[in-house]
């Protein structure tokens, strides 16, 4: 009987040890999978780190320890006659009751962990869908911004091209009017015989003699560009000559002023120092 009791006791302890080892092994696998998924999702969703840390702190609260009923060990009756069968039966009942309690607690813990794992997967999927939606909205905004930039650039280019075309048309019109009107004015001026020409008329006559007709009526775009470039070069040359002449005139004026000052200074120290200006008169 003692051998049977010892074997049953060893069997119960082996069952307890197996249950604890299987529970710890299952829990370690679940915790490793949970930690790997949590780390991967924390790296992907850096923006929701604060909220997720709060949720993880709430999730990582210490779990309550399994409640095992406190059963009093069977007392050995005093006296000469001891009923070992009754003692063994009570001990077996106590061991089976503890074993059943541990099994129930183990399955309840497994159920809670599975529910937590399902909730974690749902939160991960929800965060993944929210992140995909945010990326989609951000991509749409970026496409809209690029489209607006391209449209604005195209609009500015069209406005510049239109403005250049209008300027070219105005230049052509001005040049053609100048060529036609100037020739008619010269013809009218020549018809006025016997009259004395004014300075303006002399200037215009001189310009008409120096300048040749434009002759741009039959020119194409390349010819007009070349003629405009020639006129621009000629105007640039005239402006350069004008600037040189103005600078020369300024230098000559300065030299004249310096010479006048020297003359006035030399006249003060010429012979006859007795003469002087007193009261506005020379004495």
Secondary structure as UniProt FT lines:
FT   HELIX           2..44
FT   TURN            47..48
FT   HELIX           49..59
FT   HELIX           84..191
FT   TURN            193..194
FT   HELIX           199..210
FT   TURN            217..218
FT   HELIX           221..268
FT   TURN            273..274
FT   STRAND          277..278
FT   TURN            279..280
FT   STRAND          281..282
//
